[in-house]
Structure formats: structure tokens, C-alpha cells
Amino acid sequence: MIVMKFGGSSVANADRIRHVAEIVKNRLDRKPVLILSAMGDTTDHLLEAGDLALKMGIVSAEKIEELHLNTIKEMDLGDAALKSIRPLLEELRKLLTGISLIRELTGKTKDYLVSFGERLSVRIAAAYFVSLGMNARAIDAWDGGFLSDSNFTHAELKAESWKLIPAKLCGPAEEGLLQLVTGFLAKDEAGNITTLGRGGSDLSATMIAAACGAEEVQVWKDVDGILTADPRIVPNARPVEIVSYEAASELAYFGAQVLHPRAMQPCIKTGTPVLVKNSYNPDAKGTRIVPSITGKINAIQAITFRKSITLVDIVSSRMLGQFGFLAEVFSCFAKHGISVDMLATSEVSISVTVDAVYDLGPLKEELSRIANVEIKTGKAIVTIIADVRRSSEILARSFRTCELLGVPVQMVSQGASKVNISFIVDDKEAPEVVKALHVDFFE
């Protein structure tokens, strides 16, 4: 058994669904279970419709209806497909009408609203597979064992899901049954629809693969796997053949468009390999993500960066030889709900990076009672995924590149992760730094 996940761009329209079917047909002997996202921009259109109903009292689902009804027509799927989605489209209009009347859109209602994207997607795709003569069935995630908490818009799966999913999806089944499961969704114990937040569809796929003991999980995207850099910045970026779980998690956290770190957790728990493939170029080898890599690996595997970072410098002579000072500082961050990305310390100072979305005014006021605090905005984290046993060489070459560009390095973090070397530069400098580093290490 394998699990195959296809994102929104992979099922964006009739042509893309036909293409996905060709990919799946070539792998039927491996007993795939499919996870599908909403078609194209459907999730955005659903949120727009909800916002229109909330703010202006207008009920409009035309964009969603048009895409899905036209796709059925273009694929000549007939009445059976229409019957499978019409109740959902009617349910959607009733929900939007309710939002327009009470003028309220809670997290609970928002999850219910966006769930229509995946529910419509799997029904249309299943109807197409049936038209090709396959025994296919659309399954809503909650009918496949996905049970979550009630933390709407970014729910976490409950431990019971590890038993429920195999019982629902991996037990004795109809011979040759192709199961198409909605990604991103679950239900809480009260029966309310929830969404799994960032990386939710990938998490759906890795959870099924891990819980069912699948041979591997294939995540089909619109790039040839994990690349050595962002191809929008570095046109010569190339696919990385194999990376470890840790390296993939670090890449995703620091900006690369691969699996979200939380989506990796089920596979890390069970050692299930992940294969990142390109649905637009299925013959490309893709990138395999495995527990660990034995043998020789390149000094550098990939370079990424994340913009809109804030650097916080905290300086106090009270740090010198005093226990408990760091605990006091980080309790302030915890109190204000601010998550730290990178950290560097000296005898009397701490430098940390945080996401620019945070309001740091209250934090600065509180920390100023025990230290001098300076906040610097408009920064970027440049991250090199590397063999840190060669960190001296990598740092020397990286700093030399920055020196040649006239770019000052403002903070360095290396050591806690065995695959990651990161440093801070200004936002506007990061793309040029990444380009130059890629030329040095790869070209």
C-alpha cells in the first residue's frame, strides 16, 4: 500500500484531474489511497464568499459552483456526478445565507465553510475514476478515522486517530477499491468539522501512511521535489535526490516550499519514507525523505531564506554569572505568546529572532525592566542545510561570499541542529546572498 497526496494545483481543473488519473493508473498495483486538496483556488473563493456574506449580507457561491459544475460537464461525468455534489452546493448556500443573516463567522463556522472545497474535489475525482471503469469511492476524512480536538482552524489530531484510521481505511476492503480521502479535514468529538491548519493536507497523507504501515507516502506538488534553492530566485536550482527527516523539517521551517514540519511528525514516529514528486513532470525522480542518510553526502544540500523577521537584542550585565536570568527572559516571551526562531547568547547579551507578525511593544516594556532591549525589523534568515561536520569550511565560504557582496552578517546560529547553519541579513539583501551562495556551492 502507498498513500498519494495531490495538492490544489494538481487537481485544479478537468485536465489536471485527467492527468492525476494517468499517474494513479500506473500505480494501481501498489494499492494507493489518495488524499486530495480542494480544486485550484476554491478555498480562497470560499473564504471570499464567507467574507461577502459577513460584511455585506450577500450570498454568492457562483465561482465555486461554476468551477465544479463546468468540470463535471467538461469531463462528461453525467447525472451521477451531479447528484454527488448538488447536496453540497445547496448546503453551502444555506451556510452562506446563515452567515449573512447573523453576521457572524467564527472559527467553527469558517472550518465548516472551507470544508466544502475538499468534499467537492474528492467526489468529482471519484466520479471520474468510476467513469474509467475503476472501483473508486470518495471518503470524508471523519469517515476515515480522523478525530481532532476542537481547536478550530488549526486543530490537532487526537491519539485515537492512530487506531481509528487503520480500522476505517486499512482493514479488509473491497477488492481493488480506490479510496479518495479529503485532506486537511477532521471532526471533533462533538461532530463539528475542523481543519488541520498549515500543512494540513500533507498531514492527512502522512498520518494515513504512518497509521496504516504504508510502504511510502507520495506528496505530489508542482516542482521536481525539494530543490537546492527557490527556483524563483535561483533559476539554476536543481532537485535534491535524498534528505533526512531533520533536514526536510529545517528546510520547511525556514522557508522552503516542502512538507510543513508538523506533517513530518507521523512519518518520523514510524520511519515511513516520503517521496516528493511533480505532478506536472511525473517522470522526474523527485526527492526521497528518509529517517537518516548513510554514506557520503554533499557538504551542502540546499539553501533557503525566510523574510520579514525581527531581531531582538537583549543586553544586561545581570546575565554575568547569574542563574535564572535566561529563564526570566523567556518567561516574558511565553507570557506574551511569542515564539522564538533563532537564538544566540554571549556573557551579557541574548539575540533572538521572531516573526514580524508579533506586536513586540508590551514585551519590550516588560523586558526593559531587567535589560536594554533593541528591536530591529526588516531582517531575513538565510539557512544552509549542510553537513555540519564541515561547518568551518561552510561558514568561511559563506562569510567570504557575504564580504564580497558587502553584506554584514548580523547574527549566526549553528550547533543545536546537526544539519542547519543560519545567519541574519537585511530583507533586501537575502535574495542576492542566496544567489551568490548557490553559485559558490552548486554552480
C-alpha positions as CSV (number, residue, x, y, z in Angstrom):
1,M,0.0,0.0,0.0
2,I,1.1,3.6,-0.8
3,V,-0.5,6.9,0.0
4,M,-0.6,9.6,-2.7
5,K,-1.4,13.2,-1.9
6,F,-2.3,15.7,-4.7
7,G,-2.4,19.4,-3.9
8,G,-4.8,22.0,-5.2
9,S,-2.8,22.9,-8.3
10,S,-2.6,19.1,-9.2
11,V,-6.4,18.9,-9.3
12,A,-7.2,22.5,-10.4
13,N,-9.4,21.6,-13.4
14,A,-10.6,18.8,-15.7
15,D,-7.2,18.5,-17.5
16,R,-5.3,18.2,-14.2
17,I,-7.7,15.6,-12.8
18,R,-7.3,13.6,-16.0
19,H,-3.5,13.8,-15.6
20,V,-3.7,12.7,-12.0
21,A,-5.8,9.7,-13.1
22,E,-3.0,8.7,-15.5
23,I,-0.4,8.9,-12.7
24,V,-2.6,6.8,-10.4
25,K,-3.5,4.2,-13.1
26,N,0.2,3.4,-13.4
27,R,0.4,2.6,-9.7
28,L,-2.8,0.7,-9.0
29,D,-0.7,-2.5,-8.3
30,R,0.7,-0.7,-5.2
31,K,-2.9,-0.3,-3.8
32,P,-2.8,3.5,-3.5
33,V,-5.0,5.6,-1.1
34,L,-5.5,9.1,-2.5
35,I,-5.6,12.4,-0.5
36,L,-6.9,15.3,-2.4
37,S,-6.9,19.1,-1.7
38,A,-9.6,21.5,-2.9
39,M,-9.5,22.3,-6.6
40,G,-7.3,25.3,-7.5
41,D,-8.3,28.5,-5.7
42,T,-11.6,27.0,-4.2
43,T,-10.5,27.6,-0.6
44,D,-9.8,31.2,-1.3
45,H,-13.2,31.6,-3.1
46,L,-15.0,30.0,-0.2
47,L,-13.3,32.4,2.2
48,E,-14.2,35.3,-0.1
49,A,-17.8,34.2,-0.2
50,G,-17.9,34.0,3.6
51,D,-16.5,37.4,3.9
52,L,-19.0,38.8,1.5
53,A,-21.9,37.3,3.4
54,L,-20.5,38.5,6.7
55,K,-19.7,42.1,5.7
56,M,-22.3,42.9,3.1
57,G,-25.0,40.2,3.6
58,I,-24.6,39.0,0.0
59,V,-24.9,35.2,-0.7
60,S,-22.7,34.4,-3.7
61,A,-21.3,30.9,-4.4
62,E,-21.1,31.4,-8.2
63,K,-17.3,30.9,-8.5
64,I,-17.4,27.6,-6.6
65,E,-20.5,26.3,-8.4
66,E,-19.2,27.3,-11.8
67,L,-15.8,25.6,-11.4
68,H,-17.2,22.3,-10.2
69,L,-20.2,22.1,-12.5
70,N,-18.2,23.0,-15.5
71,T,-15.6,20.4,-14.6
72,I,-18.3,17.7,-14.5
73,K,-19.6,18.9,-17.8
74,E,-16.2,19.1,-19.4
75,M,-15.4,15.5,-18.2
76,D,-18.8,14.3,-19.3
77,L,-19.4,12.7,-16.0
78,G,-23.2,12.8,-16.2
79,D,-26.0,12.7,-13.6
80,A,-24.3,10.5,-11.0
81,A,-21.5,13.1,-10.5
82,L,-24.1,16.0,-10.4
83,K,-26.1,14.1,-7.8
84,S,-23.0,13.6,-5.6
85,I,-22.2,17.4,-5.4
86,R,-25.6,19.1,-5.7
87,P,-26.5,18.5,-2.0
88,L,-23.1,20.0,-1.0
89,L,-23.7,23.1,-3.1
90,E,-27.2,23.5,-1.6
91,E,-25.7,23.0,1.9
92,L,-23.0,25.7,1.1
93,R,-25.7,28.2,0.0
94,K,-27.6,27.6,3.2
95,L,-24.5,28.2,5.3
96,L,-23.7,31.4,3.5
97,T,-27.3,32.5,4.0
98,G,-26.9,31.8,7.7
99,I,-23.7,33.8,7.9
100,S,-25.4,36.7,6.0
101,L,-28.3,36.8,8.5
102,I,-26.5,36.6,11.8
103,R,-23.4,38.5,10.5
104,E,-21.0,36.2,12.4
105,L,-18.2,34.0,11.1
106,T,-16.5,32.1,14.0
107,G,-13.6,29.7,13.6
108,K,-16.0,26.8,13.9
109,T,-18.1,28.2,11.0
110,K,-15.0,29.0,9.0
111,D,-13.9,25.4,9.2
112,Y,-17.3,24.2,8.1
113,L,-17.2,26.7,5.2
114,V,-13.8,25.8,3.8
115,S,-14.5,22.0,4.1
116,F,-16.7,22.2,1.0
117,G,-13.6,22.5,-1.2
118,E,-12.1,19.1,-0.3
119,R,-15.5,17.4,-0.2
120,L,-16.4,18.6,-3.7
121,S,-13.0,17.7,-5.0
122,V,-13.0,14.0,-3.9
123,R,-16.5,13.4,-5.2
124,I,-15.7,14.7,-8.7
125,A,-12.4,12.9,-8.9
126,A,-14.0,9.6,-7.7
127,A,-16.8,10.0,-10.3
128,Y,-14.1,10.4,-13.0
129,F,-12.2,7.2,-11.8
130,V,-15.5,5.3,-11.9
131,S,-16.1,6.5,-15.5
132,L,-12.7,4.9,-16.3
133,G,-14.0,1.6,-15.0
134,M,-12.3,1.7,-11.6
135,N,-14.0,0.9,-8.3
136,A,-13.5,4.3,-6.6
137,R,-15.1,5.8,-3.5
138,A,-15.0,9.4,-2.1
139,I,-14.5,9.4,1.7
140,D,-14.8,12.4,4.0
141,A,-11.9,12.4,6.5
142,W,-14.1,11.9,9.6
143,D,-15.4,8.7,8.0
144,G,-11.8,7.6,7.5
145,G,-11.0,7.9,11.2
146,F,-9.7,11.5,11.6
147,L,-10.7,12.7,15.1
148,S,-9.3,16.0,16.3
149,D,-9.6,18.4,19.2
150,S,-11.9,21.5,19.0
151,N,-9.1,24.0,18.2
152,F,-10.9,25.3,15.1
153,T,-8.8,26.5,12.1
154,H,-5.7,24.7,13.4
155,A,-6.9,21.5,15.1
156,E,-4.6,18.7,16.3
157,L,-5.4,15.1,15.7
158,K,-6.2,13.1,18.8
159,A,-4.2,10.0,19.7
160,E,-7.3,7.8,19.0
161,S,-6.8,8.6,15.3
162,W,-3.9,6.2,15.2
163,K,-6.3,3.3,15.8
164,L,-9.4,4.7,14.0
165,I,-7.7,5.4,10.7
166,P,-6.4,1.8,10.1
167,A,-9.8,0.4,11.2
168,K,-11.6,2.6,8.7
169,L,-9.2,2.7,5.8
170,C,-6.7,-0.2,6.0
171,G,-8.8,-3.1,7.1
172,P,-10.4,-5.8,4.9
173,A,-11.8,-3.9,1.9
174,E,-13.4,-4.5,-1.4
175,E,-11.0,-5.9,-3.9
176,G,-9.5,-3.2,-6.0
177,L,-11.2,-0.4,-4.1
178,L,-9.6,3.0,-4.7
179,Q,-10.2,5.3,-1.7
180,L,-10.2,9.1,-2.2
181,V,-10.0,10.9,1.1
182,T,-10.4,14.6,1.8
183,G,-7.2,16.2,3.0
184,F,-7.0,18.9,5.7
185,L,-10.2,17.9,7.5
186,A,-11.4,16.1,10.6
187,K,-14.2,16.2,13.1
188,D,-14.1,16.7,16.9
189,E,-15.8,14.5,19.4
190,A,-18.9,16.7,19.2
191,G,-19.1,16.0,15.5
192,N,-18.0,19.5,14.4
193,I,-15.9,19.8,11.2
194,T,-12.4,21.0,11.9
195,T,-9.4,21.9,9.7
196,L,-5.8,20.9,10.5
197,G,-4.1,24.3,9.8
198,R,-0.8,24.8,7.9
199,G,0.3,21.7,6.1
200,G,-3.0,20.0,7.0
201,S,-3.4,18.1,3.7
202,D,0.1,16.8,3.9
203,L,-0.5,15.8,7.5
204,S,-3.6,13.9,6.4
205,A,-1.5,11.9,4.0
206,T,1.4,11.2,6.3
207,M,-1.0,10.2,9.1
208,I,-2.7,7.6,6.9
209,A,0.6,6.3,5.7
210,A,2.1,6.0,9.2
211,A,-1.0,4.6,10.9
212,C,-1.6,2.0,8.2
213,G,2.1,1.0,7.8
214,A,2.2,2.1,4.2
215,E,5.3,1.4,2.0
216,E,5.7,5.1,1.4
217,V,3.7,8.4,1.1
218,Q,4.0,10.3,-2.1
219,V,3.4,14.0,-2.0
220,W,2.7,15.3,-5.5
221,K,3.4,19.0,-5.9
222,D,4.2,21.4,-8.8
223,V,8.1,21.2,-8.5
224,D,10.5,18.4,-9.2
225,G,10.9,17.6,-5.5
226,I,13.0,19.5,-2.9
227,L,15.3,21.9,-4.8
228,T,18.7,23.3,-3.8
229,A,17.1,26.8,-3.7
230,D,13.9,28.6,-4.6
231,P,13.7,28.5,-8.4
232,R,12.0,31.9,-8.5
233,I,15.3,33.3,-7.0
234,V,17.8,30.9,-8.4
235,P,16.8,29.7,-12.0
236,N,19.6,27.0,-11.9
237,A,18.2,25.4,-8.7
238,R,18.3,21.6,-9.0
239,P,16.4,18.7,-7.3
240,V,17.9,17.1,-4.2
241,E,17.8,13.3,-4.5
242,I,17.6,12.4,-0.8
243,V,17.3,14.2,2.5
244,S,16.8,13.2,6.1
245,Y,13.6,14.0,8.1
246,E,15.5,16.5,10.1
247,A,16.9,18.3,7.0
248,A,13.4,18.4,5.4
249,S,11.9,19.8,8.6
250,E,14.5,22.5,8.9
251,L,14.1,23.5,5.2
252,A,10.3,23.8,5.6
253,Y,10.6,25.8,8.8
254,F,13.0,28.3,7.3
255,G,11.0,29.0,4.1
256,A,11.3,26.2,1.6
257,Q,8.0,25.1,-0.1
258,V,8.2,21.4,1.0
259,L,6.3,19.5,3.7
260,H,5.4,21.5,6.8
261,P,7.4,20.2,9.8
262,R,4.2,19.1,11.6
263,A,3.3,17.0,8.6
264,M,6.5,15.1,9.0
265,Q,5.8,14.0,12.6
266,P,3.7,10.8,11.9
267,C,6.4,9.5,9.5
268,I,9.2,10.4,11.9
269,K,7.4,8.3,14.5
270,T,7.1,5.2,12.3
271,G,10.1,5.7,9.9
272,T,7.8,5.8,6.9
273,P,9.6,7.2,3.8
274,V,8.2,10.3,1.9
275,L,8.6,10.8,-1.8
276,V,8.1,14.4,-3.1
277,K,7.1,14.3,-6.8
278,N,6.0,16.7,-9.5
279,S,2.5,16.0,-10.9
280,Y,3.4,18.2,-13.9
281,N,6.5,16.1,-14.6
282,P,5.9,12.6,-13.2
283,D,9.0,11.1,-14.8
284,A,11.3,13.3,-12.7
285,K,12.9,11.3,-9.8
286,G,11.7,13.6,-7.1
287,T,13.2,13.8,-3.6
288,R,13.1,10.9,-1.1
289,I,12.9,11.9,2.6
290,V,14.2,9.2,4.9
291,P,14.9,8.8,8.7
292,S,18.7,9.1,8.1
293,I,21.3,9.0,5.4
294,T,24.2,6.7,5.4
295,G,27.3,7.1,3.3
296,K,28.7,10.2,1.7
297,I,26.5,13.3,1.3
298,N,27.2,16.7,-0.2
299,A,28.6,19.3,2.1
300,I,25.6,21.5,1.2
301,Q,22.2,20.1,0.3
302,A,20.1,23.2,-0.1
303,I,19.9,26.9,0.7
304,T,16.7,28.8,1.7
305,F,15.7,32.0,3.3
306,R,12.7,33.5,5.2
307,K,11.9,37.2,5.1
308,S,10.0,39.6,7.4
309,I,12.0,38.6,10.5
310,T,12.5,40.8,13.6
311,L,15.8,40.7,15.5
312,V,15.6,41.4,19.3
313,D,18.8,42.2,21.1
314,I,18.7,41.9,24.9
315,V,21.7,43.2,26.8
316,S,22.2,43.2,30.6
317,S,25.2,43.0,33.0
318,R,22.8,41.0,35.2
319,M,23.4,38.0,33.0
320,L,27.1,37.7,34.1
321,G,27.3,34.7,36.3
322,Q,23.7,34.8,37.3
323,F,21.5,31.7,37.1
324,G,17.8,32.2,36.3
325,F,18.2,35.2,34.0
326,L,17.6,33.3,30.8
327,A,14.5,31.7,32.4
328,E,13.2,35.1,33.4
329,V,13.7,36.4,29.8
330,F,12.0,33.5,28.1
331,S,9.1,33.5,30.6
332,C,8.4,37.0,29.2
333,F,8.2,35.6,25.7
334,A,5.9,32.8,26.9
335,K,3.7,35.2,28.8
336,H,3.1,37.3,25.6
337,G,2.7,34.3,23.4
338,I,5.8,35.0,21.2
339,S,7.6,32.1,19.6
340,V,11.4,32.4,19.1
341,D,13.0,31.1,15.9
342,M,16.8,31.5,16.4
343,L,18.9,32.2,19.4
344,A,22.4,33.4,20.1
345,T,24.0,34.3,23.5
346,S,27.1,35.8,24.9
347,E,28.2,36.6,28.5
348,V,25.9,39.6,28.8
349,S,23.5,39.5,25.8
350,I,20.9,37.5,24.1
351,S,19.8,37.8,20.4
352,V,16.7,36.2,19.2
353,T,14.6,36.3,16.0
354,V,10.8,36.3,15.9
355,D,8.2,36.5,13.2
356,A,7.3,40.1,12.2
357,V,3.6,39.4,12.9
358,Y,4.1,39.9,16.6
359,D,3.4,43.1,18.4
360,L,6.6,43.5,20.5
361,G,5.7,46.7,22.3
362,P,4.4,45.0,25.5
363,L,7.3,42.5,25.5
364,K,9.9,45.3,25.2
365,E,8.3,47.3,28.0
366,E,8.5,44.3,30.3
367,L,12.0,43.2,29.4
368,S,13.2,46.8,29.7
369,R,12.9,46.5,33.5
370,I,15.7,43.9,33.5
371,A,17.8,44.7,30.3
372,N,18.4,47.1,27.5
373,V,16.3,46.0,24.5
374,E,16.7,46.9,20.9
375,I,14.3,45.7,18.2
376,K,15.4,45.6,14.6
377,T,12.9,44.9,11.8
378,G,13.2,44.0,8.1
379,K,15.6,41.1,8.6
380,A,15.8,37.7,6.9
381,I,17.1,34.3,8.0
382,V,19.4,32.6,5.4
383,T,19.6,28.9,6.1
384,I,22.1,26.4,4.7
385,I,21.2,22.7,5.1
386,A,24.6,21.1,5.4
387,D,26.9,18.5,6.8
388,V,27.8,20.5,9.9
389,R,30.9,18.4,10.4
390,R,32.3,20.7,7.7
391,S,30.9,23.8,9.3
392,S,34.2,25.6,9.4
393,E,34.6,25.4,5.6
394,I,30.9,26.2,5.0
395,L,31.0,29.3,7.3
396,A,34.2,30.5,5.9
397,R,32.9,30.3,2.3
398,S,29.6,31.8,3.3
399,F,31.1,34.8,5.1
400,R,33.5,35.3,2.3
401,T,30.6,35.5,-0.1
402,C,28.8,38.0,2.1
403,E,32.0,40.1,2.4
404,L,32.3,40.2,-1.4
405,L,28.7,41.3,-1.7
406,G,29.2,44.0,1.1
407,V,26.5,42.3,3.2
408,P,27.1,42.3,7.0
409,V,26.1,39.2,8.9
410,Q,24.2,40.3,11.9
411,M,23.7,37.0,13.9
412,V,24.7,33.4,13.5
413,S,23.1,30.2,14.8
414,Q,24.8,26.9,14.4
415,G,25.1,23.8,16.6
416,A,21.7,22.9,18.1
417,S,20.6,21.3,14.8
418,K,23.1,19.0,13.2
419,V,22.0,19.9,9.7
420,N,21.4,23.7,9.8
421,I,23.6,26.8,9.7
422,S,21.6,30.0,9.7
423,F,22.5,33.7,9.8
424,I,20.7,37.1,9.6
425,V,20.9,39.7,6.9
426,D,18.6,42.5,5.8
427,D,15.5,41.6,3.9
428,K,16.6,43.3,0.7
429,E,20.0,41.5,0.8
430,A,18.7,37.9,1.2
431,P,17.9,37.1,-2.4
432,E,21.4,38.2,-3.6
433,V,23.1,36.3,-0.8
434,V,21.2,33.1,-1.7
435,K,22.0,33.5,-5.4
436,A,25.7,34.0,-4.7
437,L,25.9,31.1,-2.2
438,H,24.2,28.8,-4.8
439,V,26.8,29.8,-7.4
440,D,29.6,29.1,-5.0
441,F,28.4,25.8,-3.6
442,F,26.5,24.3,-6.6
443,E,27.5,26.0,-9.8
